[in-house]
Amino acid sequence: MASTTGNGLIVSFGEMLIDFVPTTSGVSLAEAPGFLKAPGGAPANVAIAVARLGGKAAFVGKLGDDEFGHMLAGILKENNVNADGITFDQGARTALAFVTLRADGEREFMFYRNPSADMLLTPQDLNLQLIRSAKIFHYGSISLIVEPSRSAHLKALEVAKEAGSLLSYDPNLRLPLWPSPEEAREQILSIWDKADIIKISDVELEFLTGKVDDASALSLWHPNLKLLLVTLGEDGSKYYTKNFNGSVDAFHVNTVDTTGAGDSFIGALLSKIVDDQTILEDEPRLREVLKFANATGAITTTKKGAIPALPTEPDVLNLIQKA
């Protein structure tokens, strides 16, 4: 692979939480005999994915001033993610999610957030210096659900954009957290036109447009967009740019848990383009990077939990070579 992992800073913004995963797969939450705690939250997974691959990552968000919150901050630091953007809330707990893997490997969620610390991030809490130093600023949509985190999110976006950061958006739809599907759709699309790179899954594409095909993907195109990615699970990924589009095959592995696969996919892509954004306009090089990102996503599905499964660069290159 020609492209190397970049040194430019990738800042992830949003939620970090603890997923409680049943000790037994293929059961409902009610039937689970016990749970293992696994750190999670898509933006945090992306930051750790970048750092595991040798890139420079930081995380901006709010955690509870509780044992779980300090544990999560510790996990970021252990994984070489800059934690200068984290604040702790004295009055609210770190968010928890109970996630069960059905027999087919898909997930079912139950969240404890009423409100959780991440929802209470205010514009005043933001480490603006850190955000301004981002070559890429990556975010989701969960922080748009309620105030004050929504205002903090919009402020962070504006500051990053003004500083010249490339904006990367993965809506990461979690319907149970939204008041209604209509509200989710409206808010997810409310910041759509700001992003330079957008990554959605086939499920999210269907949620936003009603269909999963090239025409529905292209209906989401906006003039400022440089790259639209649609992940298709075991069918790989599709890419759309102003001048070309295509698809890249998946790597076939023994899938245990799909948690974090999309996060590691986008983390891998961002780490490869952070220092050289001309890759986005060069189809052969972009395909190479997407192949690397697909392999990264595939490896992440071979172990339980997102963060423990995130690969290093040699792991990814090894899978590409074997294939």
QUIWORA-V351257 format. One record per residue. N is the residue number from 1. D_CENTER is the distance of its C-alpha to the mean C-alpha in whole Angstrom. Layout:
N	D_CENTER
N	D_CENTER
This chain:
1	24
2	25
3	22
4	21
5	18
6	18
7	19
8	18
9	16
10	12
11	11
12	8
13	10
14	10
15	10
16	11
17	13
18	15
19	15
20	18
21	19
22	22
23	24
24	26
25	23
26	24
27	26
28	25
29	24
30	28
31	29
32	27
33	29
34	27
35	23
36	22
37	19
38	16
39	14
40	10
41	8
42	4
43	5
44	7
45	6
46	5
47	8
48	10
49	9
50	11
51	14
52	14
53	15
54	17
55	15
56	16
57	13
58	13
59	12
60	13
61	14
62	17
63	18
64	21
65	24
66	24
67	24
68	21
69	19
70	21
71	20
72	16
73	17
74	19
75	17
76	15
77	18
78	19
79	16
80	17
81	15
82	17
83	17
84	19
85	17
86	17
87	20
88	22
89	23
90	26
91	27
92	24
93	22
94	19
95	17
96	17
97	16
98	18
99	17
100	19
101	19
102	22
103	24
104	22
105	19
106	17
107	16
108	18
109	17
110	19
111	18
112	20
113	19
114	23
115	22
116	19
117	19
118	16
119	17
120	20
121	19
122	21
123	21
124	24
125	22
126	20
127	20
128	21
129	22
130	19
131	17
132	20
133	20
134	16
135	17
136	13
137	12
138	8
139	7
140	7
141	10
142	11
143	13
144	15
145	17
146	19
147	21
148	21
149	17
150	17
151	20
152	18
153	15
154	18
155	20
156	17
157	16
158	20
159	20
160	18
161	19
162	23
163	22
164	21
165	17
166	15
167	13
168	10
169	8
170	6
171	8
172	7
173	11
174	12
175	16
176	18
177	17
178	18
179	22
180	22
181	20
182	22
183	21
184	17
185	18
186	20
187	17
188	14
189	17
190	18
191	16
192	16
193	18
194	17
195	14
196	15
197	12
198	11
199	9
200	10
201	11
202	15
203	15
204	13
205	16
206	19
207	18
208	18
209	21
210	23
211	23
212	21
213	23
214	23
215	25
216	22
217	19
218	22
219	23
220	19
221	20
222	21
223	23
224	21
225	18
226	18
227	16
228	15
229	13
230	13
231	12
232	15
233	15
234	18
235	19
236	17
237	15
238	17
239	17
240	19
241	20
242	24
243	26
244	25
245	22
246	22
247	20
248	20
249	21
250	19
251	20
252	22
253	21
254	22
255	19
256	19
257	16
258	13
259	11
260	8
261	9
262	6
263	4
264	7
265	8
266	7
267	7
268	11
269	11
270	11
271	13
272	16
273	16
274	16
275	20
276	21
277	19
278	23
279	21
280	19
281	23
282	24
283	23
284	25
285	23
286	19
287	20
288	21
289	17
290	16
291	18
292	16
293	13
294	14
295	16
296	13
297	11
298	15
299	16
300	13
301	15
302	18
303	18
304	17
305	14
306	11
307	12
308	15
309	15
310	12
311	15
312	17
313	18
314	22
315	20
316	18
317	22
318	24
319	22
320	22
321	26
322	27
323	26
